[in-house]
Amino acid sequence: MCQLNTDPMKSQLGYLDVVIPPDFIAEDTSSDVIVPEGSSVKLTCRAKGYPGPVVTWRREDGTEIVLKDATGTKQ
């Protein structure tokens, strides 16, 4: 549901028909990696499904990790 907290409040419902549930593509997904603090690391997470899944990176406490490209633009 999408809700706008206006006066009067407005909301809209939407439905998603999952045809193929998401699954990881294991050979294209990183496993455990240990690097020294301050070092760079590349982590990969690929998934398949229909509709195509969206991958979101989060910290253990649930906060989202914002990814930016070389120009500082959010990906």
PDB file of N, CA, C, O and CB in Angstrom:
ATOM      1  N   MET A   1       0.842  -1.169   0.000  1.00  0.00           N
ATOM      2  CA  MET A   1       0.000   0.000   0.000  1.00  0.00           C
ATOM      3  C   MET A   1       0.892   1.239   0.000  1.00  0.00           C
ATOM      4  O   MET A   1       1.909   1.288   0.692  1.00  0.00           O
ATOM      5  CB  MET A   1      -0.961  -0.006   1.216  1.00  0.00           C
ATOM      6  N   CYS A   2       0.505   2.211  -0.767  1.00  0.00           N
ATOM      7  CA  CYS A   2       1.147   3.521  -0.796  1.00  0.00           C
ATOM      8  C   CYS A   2       0.177   4.495  -0.134  1.00  0.00           C
ATOM      9  O   CYS A   2      -1.002   4.541  -0.486  1.00  0.00           O
ATOM     10  CB  CYS A   2       1.514   3.971  -2.276  1.00  0.00           C
ATOM     11  N   GLN A   3       0.678   5.275   0.831  1.00  0.00           N
ATOM     12  CA  GLN A   3      -0.212   6.169   1.574  1.00  0.00           C
ATOM     13  C   GLN A   3       0.364   7.571   1.611  1.00  0.00           C
ATOM     14  O   GLN A   3       1.559   7.754   1.847  1.00  0.00           O
ATOM     15  CB  GLN A   3      -0.442   5.650   3.004  1.00  0.00           C
ATOM     16  N   LEU A   4      -0.489   8.565   1.377  1.00  0.00           N
ATOM     17  CA  LEU A   4      -0.134   9.976   1.514  1.00  0.00           C
ATOM     18  C   LEU A   4      -0.833  10.509   2.749  1.00  0.00           C
ATOM     19  O   LEU A   4      -2.058  10.439   2.851  1.00  0.00           O
ATOM     20  CB  LEU A   4      -0.527  10.799   0.239  1.00  0.00           C
ATOM     21  N   ASN A   5      -0.068  11.041   3.683  1.00  0.00           N
ATOM     22  CA  ASN A   5      -0.651  11.569   4.917  1.00  0.00           C
ATOM     23  C   ASN A   5      -1.055  13.024   4.714  1.00  0.00           C
ATOM     24  O   ASN A   5      -0.449  13.940   5.271  1.00  0.00           O
ATOM     25  CB  ASN A   5       0.345  11.441   6.097  1.00  0.00           C
ATOM     26  N   THR A   6      -2.091  13.214   3.904  1.00  0.00           N
ATOM     27  CA  THR A   6      -2.628  14.537   3.622  1.00  0.00           C
ATOM     28  C   THR A   6      -4.009  14.633   4.247  1.00  0.00           C
ATOM     29  O   THR A   6      -4.479  13.679   4.868  1.00  0.00           O
ATOM     30  CB  THR A   6      -2.684  14.813   2.090  1.00  0.00           C
ATOM     31  N   ASP A   7      -4.655  15.765   4.091  1.00  0.00           N
ATOM     32  CA  ASP A   7      -6.017  15.911   4.590  1.00  0.00           C
ATOM     33  C   ASP A   7      -6.934  16.150   3.408  1.00  0.00           C
ATOM     34  O   ASP A   7      -6.934  17.271   2.899  1.00  0.00           O
ATOM     35  CB  ASP A   7      -6.125  17.071   5.625  1.00  0.00           C
ATOM     36  N   PRO A   8      -7.703  15.210   2.933  1.00  0.00           N
ATOM     37  CA  PRO A   8      -7.876  13.877   3.493  1.00  0.00           C
ATOM     38  C   PRO A   8      -6.735  12.935   3.074  1.00  0.00           C
ATOM     39  O   PRO A   8      -6.075  13.155   2.058  1.00  0.00           O
ATOM     40  CB  PRO A   8      -9.223  13.299   3.058  1.00  0.00           C
ATOM     41  N   MET A   9      -6.518  11.883   3.877  1.00  0.00           N
ATOM     42  CA  MET A   9      -5.502  10.881   3.594  1.00  0.00           C
ATOM     43  C   MET A   9      -5.868  10.146   2.310  1.00  0.00           C
ATOM     44  O   MET A   9      -7.039   9.858   2.064  1.00  0.00           O
ATOM     45  CB  MET A   9      -5.356   9.888   4.777  1.00  0.00           C
ATOM     46  N   LYS A  10      -4.853   9.842   1.486  1.00  0.00           N
ATOM     47  CA  LYS A  10      -5.073   9.095   0.248  1.00  0.00           C
ATOM     48  C   LYS A  10      -4.202   7.852   0.277  1.00  0.00           C
ATOM     49  O   LYS A  10      -3.083   7.875   0.789  1.00  0.00           O
ATOM     50  CB  LYS A  10      -4.760   9.967  -1.008  1.00  0.00           C
ATOM     51  N   SER A  11      -4.726   6.764  -0.278  1.00  0.00           N
ATOM     52  CA  SER A  11      -3.937   5.535  -0.349  1.00  0.00           C
ATOM     53  C   SER A  11      -4.301   4.770  -1.607  1.00  0.00           C
ATOM     54  O   SER A  11      -5.366   4.958  -2.195  1.00  0.00           O
ATOM     55  CB  SER A  11      -4.162   4.658   0.902  1.00  0.00           C
ATOM     56  N   GLN A  12      -3.384   3.904  -1.999  1.00  0.00           N
ATOM     57  CA  GLN A  12      -3.611   3.073  -3.178  1.00  0.00           C
ATOM     58  C   GLN A  12      -2.993   1.711  -2.919  1.00  0.00           C
ATOM     59  O   GLN A  12      -1.892   1.613  -2.377  1.00  0.00           O
ATOM     60  CB  GLN A  12      -3.013   3.728  -4.467  1.00  0.00           C
ATOM     61  N   LEU A  13      -3.703   0.664  -3.307  1.00  0.00           N
ATOM     62  CA  LEU A  13      -3.212  -0.699  -3.157  1.00  0.00           C
ATOM     63  C   LEU A  13      -2.697  -1.206  -4.493  1.00  0.00           C
ATOM     64  O   LEU A  13      -3.189  -0.815  -5.552  1.00  0.00           O
ATOM     65  CB  LEU A  13      -4.317  -1.626  -2.614  1.00  0.00           C
ATOM     66  N   GLY A  14      -1.706  -2.078  -4.433  1.00  0.00           N
ATOM     67  CA  GLY A  14      -1.191  -2.718  -5.635  1.00  0.00           C
ATOM     68  C   GLY A  14      -0.947  -4.190  -5.339  1.00  0.00           C
ATOM     69  O   GLY A  14      -0.761  -4.578  -4.186  1.00  0.00           O
ATOM     70  N   TYR A  15      -0.949  -4.988  -6.365  1.00  0.00           N
ATOM     71  CA  TYR A  15      -0.744  -6.422  -6.207  1.00  0.00           C
ATOM     72  C   TYR A  15       0.372  -6.874  -7.125  1.00  0.00           C
ATOM     73  O   TYR A  15       0.538  -6.343  -8.223  1.00  0.00           O
ATOM     74  CB  TYR A  15      -2.039  -7.205  -6.500  1.00  0.00           C
ATOM     75  N   LEU A  16       1.140  -7.860  -6.672  1.00  0.00           N
ATOM     76  CA  LEU A  16       2.251  -8.409  -7.439  1.00  0.00           C
ATOM     77  C   LEU A  16       2.050  -9.905  -7.567  1.00  0.00           C
ATOM     78  O   LEU A  16       1.900 -10.602  -6.564  1.00  0.00           O
ATOM     79  CB  LEU A  16       3.617  -8.085  -6.772  1.00  0.00           C
ATOM     80  N   ASP A  17       2.047 -10.397  -8.779  1.00  0.00           N
ATOM     81  CA  ASP A  17       1.931 -11.826  -9.034  1.00  0.00           C
ATOM     82  C   ASP A  17       3.338 -12.373  -9.248  1.00  0.00           C
ATOM     83  O   ASP A  17       3.943 -12.131 -10.293  1.00  0.00           O
ATOM     84  CB  ASP A  17       1.007 -12.118 -10.272  1.00  0.00           C
ATOM     85  N   VAL A  18       3.869 -13.113  -8.261  1.00  0.00           N
ATOM     86  CA  VAL A  18       5.213 -13.681  -8.361  1.00  0.00           C
ATOM     87  C   VAL A  18       5.115 -14.974  -9.148  1.00  0.00           C
ATOM     88  O   VAL A  18       4.543 -15.959  -8.680  1.00  0.00           O
ATOM     89  CB  VAL A  18       5.843 -13.927  -6.947  1.00  0.00           C
ATOM     90  N   VAL A  19       5.682 -14.962 -10.359  1.00  0.00           N
ATOM     91  CA  VAL A  19       5.623 -16.123 -11.237  1.00  0.00           C
ATOM     92  C   VAL A  19       6.749 -17.093 -10.896  1.00  0.00           C
ATOM     93  O   VAL A  19       6.526 -18.300 -10.799  1.00  0.00           O
ATOM     94  CB  VAL A  19       5.709 -15.694 -12.715  1.00  0.00           C
ATOM     95  N   ILE A  20       7.958 -16.565 -10.713  1.00  0.00           N
ATOM     96  CA  ILE A  20       9.111 -17.380 -10.331  1.00  0.00           C
ATOM     97  C   ILE A  20       9.724 -16.723  -9.096  1.00  0.00           C
ATOM     98  O   ILE A  20      10.222 -15.601  -9.194  1.00  0.00           O
ATOM     99  CB  ILE A  20      10.166 -17.505 -11.513  1.00  0.00           C
ATOM    100  N   PRO A  21       9.705 -17.392  -7.927  1.00  0.00           N
ATOM    101  CA  PRO A  21      10.249 -16.773  -6.723  1.00  0.00           C
ATOM    102  C   PRO A  21      11.751 -16.530  -6.851  1.00  0.00           C
ATOM    103  O   PRO A  21      12.436 -17.262  -7.564  1.00  0.00           O
ATOM    104  CB  PRO A  21       9.963 -17.647  -5.506  1.00  0.00           C
ATOM    105  N   PRO A  22      12.275 -15.494  -6.158  1.00  0.00           N
ATOM    106  CA  PRO A  22      13.692 -15.172  -6.281  1.00  0.00           C
ATOM    107  C   PRO A  22      14.590 -16.260  -5.709  1.00  0.00           C
ATOM    108  O   PRO A  22      14.218 -16.975  -4.779  1.00  0.00           O
ATOM    109  CB  PRO A  22      13.983 -13.865  -5.593  1.00  0.00           C
ATOM    110  N   ASP A  23      15.782 -16.366  -6.289  1.00  0.00           N
ATOM    111  CA  ASP A  23      16.792 -17.311  -5.824  1.00  0.00           C
ATOM    112  C   ASP A  23      18.159 -16.727  -6.153  1.00  0.00           C
ATOM    113  O   ASP A  23      18.302 -16.001  -7.137  1.00  0.00           O
ATOM    114  CB  ASP A  23      16.603 -18.729  -6.478  1.00  0.00           C
ATOM    115  N   PHE A  24      19.160 -17.036  -5.341  1.00  0.00           N
ATOM    116  CA  PHE A  24      20.518 -16.573  -5.601  1.00  0.00           C
ATOM    117  C   PHE A  24      21.138 -17.340  -6.755  1.00  0.00           C
ATOM    118  O   PHE A  24      20.854 -18.522  -6.949  1.00  0.00           O
ATOM    119  CB  PHE A  24      21.382 -16.716  -4.351  1.00  0.00           C
ATOM    120  N   ILE A  25      21.990 -16.660  -7.523  1.00  0.00           N
ATOM    121  CA  ILE A  25      22.833 -17.317  -8.519  1.00  0.00           C
ATOM    122  C   ILE A  25      24.166 -17.532  -7.808  1.00  0.00           C
ATOM    123  O   ILE A  25      25.013 -16.639  -7.790  1.00  0.00           O
ATOM    124  CB  ILE A  25      22.989 -16.452  -9.874  1.00  0.00           C
ATOM    125  N   ALA A  26      24.352 -18.717  -7.222  1.00  0.00           N
ATOM    126  CA  ALA A  26      25.464 -18.990  -6.306  1.00  0.00           C
ATOM    127  C   ALA A  26      26.832 -18.707  -6.914  1.00  0.00           C
ATOM    128  O   ALA A  26      27.698 -18.138  -6.249  1.00  0.00           O
ATOM    129  CB  ALA A  26      25.410 -20.423  -5.857  1.00  0.00           C
ATOM    130  N   GLU A  27      27.036 -19.097  -8.173  1.00  0.00           N
ATOM    131  CA  GLU A  27      28.357 -18.923  -8.786  1.00  0.00           C
ATOM    132  C   GLU A  27      28.697 -17.454  -9.038  1.00  0.00           C
ATOM    133  O   GLU A  27      29.860 -17.126  -9.273  1.00  0.00           O
ATOM    134  CB  GLU A  27      28.425 -19.691 -10.095  1.00  0.00           C
ATOM    135  N   ASP A  28      27.702 -16.565  -8.992  1.00  0.00           N
ATOM    136  CA  ASP A  28      27.924 -15.128  -9.201  1.00  0.00           C
ATOM    137  C   ASP A  28      27.716 -14.314  -7.926  1.00  0.00           C
ATOM    138  O   ASP A  28      27.565 -13.094  -7.989  1.00  0.00           O
ATOM    139  CB  ASP A  28      26.996 -14.612 -10.288  1.00  0.00           C
ATOM    140  N   THR A  29      27.707 -14.981  -6.770  1.00  0.00           N
ATOM    141  CA  THR A  29      27.460 -14.308  -5.498  1.00  0.00           C
ATOM    142  C   THR A  29      28.638 -14.530  -4.562  1.00  0.00           C
ATOM    143  O   THR A  29      29.115 -15.655  -4.409  1.00  0.00           O
ATOM    144  CB  THR A  29      26.151 -14.813  -4.851  1.00  0.00           C
ATOM    145  N   SER A  30      29.112 -13.442  -3.929  1.00  0.00           N
ATOM    146  CA  SER A  30      30.258 -13.517  -3.022  1.00  0.00           C
ATOM    147  C   SER A  30      29.923 -14.353  -1.796  1.00  0.00           C
ATOM    148  O   SER A  30      28.781 -14.385  -1.338  1.00  0.00           O
ATOM    149  CB  SER A  30      30.702 -12.111  -2.595  1.00  0.00           C
ATOM    150  N   SER A  31      30.953 -15.036  -1.270  1.00  0.00           N
ATOM    151  CA  SER A  31      30.809 -15.723   0.010  1.00  0.00           C
ATOM    152  C   SER A  31      31.517 -14.865   1.058  1.00  0.00           C
ATOM    153  O   SER A  31      31.737 -13.676   0.826  1.00  0.00           O
ATOM    154  CB  SER A  31      31.403 -17.193  -0.042  1.00  0.00           C
ATOM    155  N   ASP A  32      31.875 -15.439   2.199  1.00  0.00           N
ATOM    156  CA  ASP A  32      32.546 -14.674   3.252  1.00  0.00           C
ATOM    157  C   ASP A  32      33.880 -14.138   2.757  1.00  0.00           C
ATOM    158  O   ASP A  32      34.647 -14.850   2.110  1.00  0.00           O
ATOM    159  CB  ASP A  32      32.755 -15.543   4.503  1.00  0.00           C
ATOM    160  N   VAL A  33      34.149 -12.866   3.070  1.00  0.00           N
ATOM    161  CA  VAL A  33      35.386 -12.207   2.667  1.00  0.00           C
ATOM    162  C   VAL A  33      35.944 -11.474   3.883  1.00  0.00           C
ATOM    163  O   VAL A  33      35.204 -10.789   4.589  1.00  0.00           O
ATOM    164  CB  VAL A  33      35.149 -11.222   1.467  1.00  0.00           C
ATOM    165  N   ILE A  34      37.243 -11.616   4.129  1.00  0.00           N
ATOM    166  CA  ILE A  34      37.900 -10.897   5.215  1.00  0.00           C
ATOM    167  C   ILE A  34      38.969 -10.009   4.606  1.00  0.00           C
ATOM    168  O   ILE A  34      39.843 -10.491   3.886  1.00  0.00           O
ATOM    169  CB  ILE A  34      38.512 -11.878   6.269  1.00  0.00           C
ATOM    170  N   VAL A  35      38.904  -8.703   4.893  1.00  0.00           N
ATOM    171  CA  VAL A  35      39.888  -7.740   4.391  1.00  0.00           C
ATOM    172  C   VAL A  35      40.302  -6.826   5.540  1.00  0.00           C
ATOM    173  O   VAL A  35      39.534  -6.631   6.482  1.00  0.00           O
ATOM    174  CB  VAL A  35      39.312  -6.908   3.192  1.00  0.00           C
ATOM    175  N   PRO A  36      41.514  -6.260   5.469  1.00  0.00           N
ATOM    176  CA  PRO A  36      41.941  -5.321   6.508  1.00  0.00           C
ATOM    177  C   PRO A  36      41.074  -4.059   6.498  1.00  0.00           C
ATOM    178  O   PRO A  36      40.588  -3.641   5.447  1.00  0.00           O
ATOM    179  CB  PRO A  36      43.422  -4.948   6.316  1.00  0.00           C
ATOM    180  N   GLU A  37      40.886  -3.459   7.668  1.00  0.00           N
ATOM    181  CA  GLU A  37      40.114  -2.225   7.781  1.00  0.00           C
ATOM    182  C   GLU A  37      40.715  -1.153   6.882  1.00  0.00           C
ATOM    183  O   GLU A  37      41.933  -0.977   6.837  1.00  0.00           O
ATOM    184  CB  GLU A  37      40.068  -1.737   9.245  1.00  0.00           C
ATOM    185  N   GLY A  38      39.849  -0.439   6.166  1.00  0.00           N
ATOM    186  CA  GLY A  38      40.289   0.619   5.264  1.00  0.00           C
ATOM    187  C   GLY A  38      40.562   0.148   3.852  1.00  0.00           C
ATOM    188  O   GLY A  38      40.797   0.963   2.960  1.00  0.00           O
ATOM    189  N   SER A  39      40.535  -1.166   3.636  1.00  0.00           N
ATOM    190  CA  SER A  39      40.773  -1.719   2.303  1.00  0.00           C
ATOM    191  C   SER A  39      39.494  -1.710   1.483  1.00  0.00           C
ATOM    192  O   SER A  39      38.392  -1.607   2.021  1.00  0.00           O
ATOM    193  CB  SER A  39      41.329  -3.146   2.400  1.00  0.00           C
ATOM    194  N   SER A  40      39.662  -1.819   0.178  1.00  0.00           N
ATOM    195  CA  SER A  40      38.512  -1.934  -0.721  1.00  0.00           C
ATOM    196  C   SER A  40      38.154  -3.397  -0.898  1.00  0.00           C
ATOM    197  O   SER A  40      39.011  -4.278  -0.823  1.00  0.00           O
ATOM    198  CB  SER A  40      38.807  -1.275  -2.092  1.00  0.00           C
ATOM    199  N   VAL A  41      36.883  -3.639  -1.133  1.00  0.00           N
ATOM    200  CA  VAL A  41      36.413  -4.997  -1.388  1.00  0.00           C
ATOM    201  C   VAL A  41      35.245  -4.922  -2.365  1.00  0.00           C
ATOM    202  O   VAL A  41      34.470  -3.966  -2.339  1.00  0.00           O
ATOM    203  CB  VAL A  41      35.992  -5.715  -0.059  1.00  0.00           C
ATOM    204  N   LYS A  42      35.123  -5.915  -3.214  1.00  0.00           N
ATOM    205  CA  LYS A  42      34.000  -5.982  -4.145  1.00  0.00           C
ATOM    206  C   LYS A  42      33.138  -7.176  -3.757  1.00  0.00           C
ATOM    207  O   LYS A  42      33.595  -8.318  -3.771  1.00  0.00           O
ATOM    208  CB  LYS A  42      34.491  -6.096  -5.632  1.00  0.00           C
ATOM    209  N   LEU A  43      31.893  -6.897  -3.413  1.00  0.00           N
ATOM    210  CA  LEU A  43      30.935  -7.941  -3.067  1.00  0.00           C
ATOM    211  C   LEU A  43      29.887  -8.014  -4.166  1.00  0.00           C
ATOM    212  O   LEU A  43      29.417  -6.988  -4.656  1.00  0.00           O
ATOM    213  CB  LEU A  43      30.274  -7.671  -1.680  1.00  0.00           C
ATOM    214  N   THR A  44      29.532  -9.210  -4.542  1.00  0.00           N
ATOM    215  CA  THR A  44      28.567  -9.414  -5.615  1.00  0.00           C
ATOM    216  C   THR A  44      27.403 -10.251  -5.100  1.00  0.00           C
ATOM    217  O   THR A  44      27.602 -11.254  -4.415  1.00  0.00           O
ATOM    218  CB  THR A  44      29.232 -10.094  -6.835  1.00  0.00           C
ATOM    219  N   CYS A  45      26.199  -9.833  -5.435  1.00  0.00           N
ATOM    220  CA  CYS A  45      25.004 -10.602  -5.105  1.00  0.00           C
ATOM    221  C   CYS A  45      24.106 -10.591  -6.330  1.00  0.00           C
ATOM    222  O   CYS A  45      23.562  -9.549  -6.698  1.00  0.00           O
ATOM    223  CB  CYS A  45      24.264 -10.019  -3.844  1.00  0.00           C
ATOM    224  N   ARG A  46      23.952 -11.736  -6.958  1.00  0.00           N
ATOM    225  CA  ARG A  46      23.079 -11.837  -8.125  1.00  0.00           C
ATOM    226  C   ARG A  46      21.940 -12.781  -7.795  1.00  0.00           C
ATOM    227  O   ARG A  46      22.126 -13.809  -7.144  1.00  0.00           O
ATOM    228  CB  ARG A  46      23.859 -12.325  -9.380  1.00  0.00           C
ATOM    229  N   ALA A  47      20.773 -12.411  -8.254  1.00  0.00           N
ATOM    230  CA  ALA A  47      19.583 -13.212  -8.005  1.00  0.00           C
ATOM    231  C   ALA A  47      18.750 -13.268  -9.274  1.00  0.00           C
ATOM    232  O   ALA A  47      18.864 -12.413 -10.153  1.00  0.00           O
ATOM    233  CB  ALA A  47      18.756 -12.636  -6.827  1.00  0.00           C
ATOM    234  N   LYS A  48      17.908 -14.296  -9.350  1.00  0.00           N
ATOM    235  CA  LYS A  48      17.023 -14.448 -10.506  1.00  0.00           C
ATOM    236  C   LYS A  48      15.604 -14.660 -10.004  1.00  0.00           C
ATOM    237  O   LYS A  48      15.388 -15.062  -8.861  1.00  0.00           O
ATOM    238  CB  LYS A  48      17.475 -15.633 -11.416  1.00  0.00           C
ATOM    239  N   GLY A  49      14.652 -14.387 -10.864  1.00  0.00           N
ATOM    240  CA  GLY A  49      13.244 -14.560 -10.549  1.00  0.00           C
ATOM    241  C   GLY A  49      12.423 -13.758 -11.540  1.00  0.00           C
ATOM    242  O   GLY A  49      12.976 -13.013 -12.348  1.00  0.00           O
ATOM    243  N   TYR A  50      11.103 -13.906 -11.483  1.00  0.00           N
ATOM    244  CA  TYR A  50      10.235 -13.123 -12.361  1.00  0.00           C
ATOM    245  C   TYR A  50       9.007 -12.691 -11.577  1.00  0.00           C
ATOM    246  O   TYR A  50       8.258 -13.547 -11.105  1.00  0.00           O
ATOM    247  CB  TYR A  50       9.828 -13.937 -13.627  1.00  0.00           C
ATOM    248  N   PRO A  51       8.776 -11.396 -11.422  1.00  0.00           N
ATOM    249  CA  PRO A  51       9.600 -10.306 -11.946  1.00  0.00           C
ATOM    250  C   PRO A  51      10.984 -10.290 -11.304  1.00  0.00           C
ATOM    251  O   PRO A  51      11.182 -10.846 -10.224  1.00  0.00           O
ATOM    252  CB  PRO A  51       8.908  -8.965 -11.720  1.00  0.00           C
ATOM    253  N   GLY A  52      11.937  -9.649 -11.976  1.00  0.00           N
ATOM    254  CA  GLY A  52      13.322  -9.625 -11.507  1.00  0.00           C
ATOM    255  C   GLY A  52      13.444  -9.048 -10.103  1.00  0.00           C
ATOM    256  O   GLY A  52      12.885  -7.988  -9.821  1.00  0.00           O
ATOM    257  N   PRO A  53      14.175  -9.737  -9.210  1.00  0.00           N
ATOM    258  CA  PRO A  53      14.334  -9.242  -7.843  1.00  0.00           C
ATOM    259  C   PRO A  53      15.245  -8.019  -7.782  1.00  0.00           C
ATOM    260  O   PRO A  53      16.105  -7.830  -8.642  1.00  0.00           O
ATOM    261  CB  PRO A  53      14.887 -10.341  -6.951  1.00  0.00           C
ATOM    262  N   VAL A  54      15.048  -7.200  -6.766  1.00  0.00           N
ATOM    263  CA  VAL A  54      15.904  -6.045  -6.491  1.00  0.00           C
ATOM    264  C   VAL A  54      16.765  -6.406  -5.287  1.00  0.00           C
ATOM    265  O   VAL A  54      16.242  -6.819  -4.252  1.00  0.00           O
ATOM    266  CB  VAL A  54      15.055  -4.731  -6.226  1.00  0.00           C
ATOM    267  N   VAL A  55      18.077  -6.254  -5.412  1.00  0.00           N
ATOM    268  CA  VAL A  55      19.000  -6.573  -4.323  1.00  0.00           C
ATOM    269  C   VAL A  55      19.278  -5.302  -3.528  1.00  0.00           C
ATOM    270  O   VAL A  55      19.618  -4.268  -4.102  1.00  0.00           O
ATOM    271  CB  VAL A  55      20.329  -7.190  -4.869  1.00  0.00           C
ATOM    272  N   THR A  56      19.132  -5.381  -2.221  1.00  0.00           N
ATOM    273  CA  THR A  56      19.425  -4.266  -1.321  1.00  0.00           C
ATOM    274  C   THR A  56      20.453  -4.730  -0.303  1.00  0.00           C
ATOM    275  O   THR A  56      20.291  -5.787   0.308  1.00  0.00           O
ATOM    276  CB  THR A  56      18.131  -3.746  -0.613  1.00  0.00           C
ATOM    277  N   TRP A  57      21.503  -3.950  -0.118  1.00  0.00           N
ATOM    278  CA  TRP A  57      22.535  -4.271   0.870  1.00  0.00           C
ATOM    279  C   TRP A  57      22.184  -3.597   2.188  1.00  0.00           C
ATOM    280  O   TRP A  57      21.849  -2.412   2.215  1.00  0.00           O
ATOM    281  CB  TRP A  57      23.946  -3.822   0.379  1.00  0.00           C
ATOM    282  N   ARG A  58      22.261  -4.360   3.293  1.00  0.00           N
ATOM    283  CA  ARG A  58      21.959  -3.822   4.624  1.00  0.00           C
ATOM    284  C   ARG A  58      23.019  -4.288   5.616  1.00  0.00           C
ATOM    285  O   ARG A  58      23.642  -5.336   5.449  1.00  0.00           O
ATOM    286  CB  ARG A  58      20.541  -4.260   5.095  1.00  0.00           C
ATOM    287  N   ARG A  59      23.200  -3.474   6.650  1.00  0.00           N
ATOM    288  CA  ARG A  59      24.093  -3.846   7.752  1.00  0.00           C
ATOM    289  C   ARG A  59      23.356  -4.821   8.670  1.00  0.00           C
ATOM    290  O   ARG A  59      22.147  -5.009   8.542  1.00  0.00           O
ATOM    291  CB  ARG A  59      24.572  -2.580   8.548  1.00  0.00           C
ATOM    292  N   GLU A  60      24.093  -5.439   9.596  1.00  0.00           N
ATOM    293  CA  GLU A  60      23.479  -6.405  10.506  1.00  0.00           C
ATOM    294  C   GLU A  60      22.345  -5.793  11.324  1.00  0.00           C
ATOM    295  O   GLU A  60      21.411  -6.497  11.709  1.00  0.00           O
ATOM    296  CB  GLU A  60      24.528  -6.977  11.437  1.00  0.00           C
ATOM    297  N   ASP A  61      22.419  -4.475  11.596  1.00  0.00           N
ATOM    298  CA  ASP A  61      21.354  -3.833  12.376  1.00  0.00           C
ATOM    299  C   ASP A  61      20.162  -3.428  11.511  1.00  0.00           C
ATOM    300  O   ASP A  61      19.201  -2.846  12.014  1.00  0.00           O
ATOM    301  CB  ASP A  61      21.901  -2.609  13.093  1.00  0.00           C
ATOM    302  N   GLY A  62      20.220  -3.735  10.202  1.00  0.00           N
ATOM    303  CA  GLY A  62      19.101  -3.473   9.305  1.00  0.00           C
ATOM    304  C   GLY A  62      19.183  -2.175   8.531  1.00  0.00           C
ATOM    305  O   GLY A  62      18.371  -1.952   7.632  1.00  0.00           O
ATOM    306  N   THR A  63      20.147  -1.300   8.849  1.00  0.00           N
ATOM    307  CA  THR A  63      20.248  -0.044   8.104  1.00  0.00           C
ATOM    308  C   THR A  63      20.789  -0.303   6.703  1.00  0.00           C
ATOM    309  O   THR A  63      21.675  -1.134   6.503  1.00  0.00           O
ATOM    310  CB  THR A  63      21.150   0.962   8.850  1.00  0.00           C
ATOM    311  N   GLU A  64      20.237   0.423   5.746  1.00  0.00           N
ATOM    312  CA  GLU A  64      20.615   0.225   4.347  1.00  0.00           C
ATOM    313  C   GLU A  64      22.004   0.786   4.075  1.00  0.00           C
ATOM    314  O   GLU A  64      22.365   1.842   4.595  1.00  0.00           O
ATOM    315  CB  GLU A  64      19.590   0.883   3.414  1.00  0.00           C
ATOM    316  N   ILE A  65      22.781   0.082   3.265  1.00  0.00           N
ATOM    317  CA  ILE A  65      24.082   0.552   2.808  1.00  0.00           C
ATOM    318  C   ILE A  65      23.845   1.236   1.472  1.00  0.00           C
ATOM    319  O   ILE A  65      23.402   0.600   0.515  1.00  0.00           O
ATOM    320  CB  ILE A  65      25.133  -0.625   2.688  1.00  0.00           C
ATOM    321  N   VAL A  66      24.139   2.534   1.402  1.00  0.00           N
ATOM    322  CA  VAL A  66      23.929   3.301   0.179  1.00  0.00           C
ATOM    323  C   VAL A  66      25.161   3.156  -0.699  1.00  0.00           C
ATOM    324  O   VAL A  66      26.272   3.487  -0.286  1.00  0.00           O
ATOM    325  CB  VAL A  66      23.640   4.799   0.491  1.00  0.00           C
ATOM    326  N   LEU A  67      24.957   2.658  -1.917  1.00  0.00           N
ATOM    327  CA  LEU A  67      26.051   2.460  -2.860  1.00  0.00           C
ATOM    328  C   LEU A  67      26.113   3.632  -3.815  1.00  0.00           C
ATOM    329  O   LEU A  67      25.088   4.075  -4.333  1.00  0.00           O
ATOM    330  CB  LEU A  67      25.885   1.140  -3.634  1.00  0.00           C
ATOM    331  N   LYS A  68      27.328   4.141  -4.051  1.00  0.00           N
ATOM    332  CA  LYS A  68      27.522   5.256  -4.977  1.00  0.00           C
ATOM    333  C   LYS A  68      28.590   4.880  -5.986  1.00  0.00           C
ATOM    334  O   LYS A  68      29.512   4.124  -5.682  1.00  0.00           O
ATOM    335  CB  LYS A  68      27.914   6.555  -4.220  1.00  0.00           C
ATOM    336  N   ASP A  69      28.454   5.419  -7.198  1.00  0.00           N
ATOM    337  CA  ASP A  69      29.469   5.171  -8.220  1.00  0.00           C
ATOM    338  C   ASP A  69      30.628   6.152  -8.038  1.00  0.00           C
ATOM    339  O   ASP A  69      30.642   6.925  -7.080  1.00  0.00           O
ATOM    340  CB  ASP A  69      28.862   5.298  -9.647  1.00  0.00           C
ATOM    341  N   ALA A  70      31.599   6.122  -8.956  1.00  0.00           N
ATOM    342  CA  ALA A  70      32.805   6.948  -8.849  1.00  0.00           C
ATOM    343  C   ALA A  70      32.500   8.442  -8.815  1.00  0.00           C
ATOM    344  O   ALA A  70      33.291   9.215  -8.276  1.00  0.00           O
ATOM    345  CB  ALA A  70      33.733   6.652 -10.003  1.00  0.00           C
ATOM    346  N   THR A  71      31.368   8.864  -9.381  1.00  0.00           N
ATOM    347  CA  THR A  71      31.011  10.288  -9.388  1.00  0.00           C
ATOM    348  C   THR A  71      30.215  10.690  -8.146  1.00  0.00           C
ATOM    349  O   THR A  71      29.873  11.862  -7.985  1.00  0.00           O
ATOM    350  CB  THR A  71      30.206  10.618 -10.639  1.00  0.00           C
ATOM    351  N   GLY A  72      29.919   9.730  -7.267  1.00  0.00           N
ATOM    352  CA  GLY A  72      29.155  10.026  -6.062  1.00  0.00           C
ATOM    353  C   GLY A  72      27.656   9.914  -6.238  1.00  0.00           C
ATOM    354  O   GLY A  72      26.894  10.260  -5.335  1.00  0.00           O
ATOM    355  N   THR A  73      27.222   9.428  -7.406  1.00  0.00           N
ATOM    356  CA  THR A  73      25.800   9.273  -7.681  1.00  0.00           C
ATOM    357  C   THR A  73      25.296   7.972  -7.072  1.00  0.00           C
ATOM    358  O   THR A  73      25.919   6.921  -7.228  1.00  0.00           O
ATOM    359  CB  THR A  73      25.528   9.302  -9.198  1.00  0.00           C
ATOM    360  N   LYS A  74      24.157   8.049  -6.371  1.00  0.00           N
ATOM    361  CA  LYS A  74      23.566   6.855  -5.772  1.00  0.00           C
ATOM    362  C   LYS A  74      23.174   5.876  -6.864  1.00  0.00           C
ATOM    363  O   LYS A  74      22.567   6.257  -7.865  1.00  0.00           O
ATOM    364  CB  LYS A  74      22.341   7.219  -4.907  1.00  0.00           C
ATOM    365  N   GLN A  75      23.523   4.616  -6.666  1.00  0.00           N
ATOM    366  CA  GLN A  75      23.187   3.581  -7.651  1.00  0.00           C
ATOM    367  C   GLN A  75      21.859   2.953  -7.322  1.00  0.00           C
ATOM    368  O   GLN A  75      21.404   2.060  -8.037  1.00  0.00           O
ATOM    369  CB  GLN A  75      24.273   2.505  -7.711  1.00  0.00           C
TER     370      GLN A  75
END
